[in-house]
Amino acid sequence: MDVKVTVALGARTVRIEDVSDARVRTALQGAAKQVASKLAGVVCPTHKRGPVDVRIHFDRSGAADLKYDSCCSVLGEMVGQALGNV
C-alpha cells in the first residue's frame, strides 16, 4: 500500500521526498510504513476493497492528519479500529 506523506516546513508544505534532513525523513517514512502495514489487511466485507489514496500530513508541531478514500462508513470504522493504537 502506498501512503503519501507531506510535512509543513515553515510556511511551505513539501513531500517527504523533498525533506533534506535524513533523520526527519526517516522518522516520517517509518510512520508511513506503520500505517501502511496496519491498513494492508483492511478490506470492506461488502465492497471487497480497502482504503485508497491514503495520505498523511504532519504539521509544524508534528501532529499527523490522516486522510483516505473509502467505499463506505463500514470501511471507515474498520480503518479507525486498525489504526487505534498508531
C-alpha positions, 0 to 999 in steps of 0.5 A, a space after each residue: 500500500 502506498 501512503 503519501 506523506 507531506 510535512 509543513 516546513 515553515 510556511 511551505 508544505 513539501 513531500 517527504 521526498 523533498 525533506 533534506 534532513 535524513 533523520 526527519 525523513 526517516 522518522 516520517 517514512 517509518 510512520 508511513 510504513 506503520 500505517 501502511 502495514 496496519 491498513 494492508 489487511 483492511 478490506 470492506 466485507 461488502 465492497 471487497 476493497 480497502 482504503 485508497 489514496 491514503 495520505 498523511 500530513 504532519 504539521 509544524 508541531 508534528 501532529 499527523 492528519 490522516 486522510 483516505 478514500 473509502 467505499 463506505 462508513 463500514 470501511 471507515 470504522 474498520 480503518 479507525 479500529 486498525 489504526 487505534 493504537 498508531 
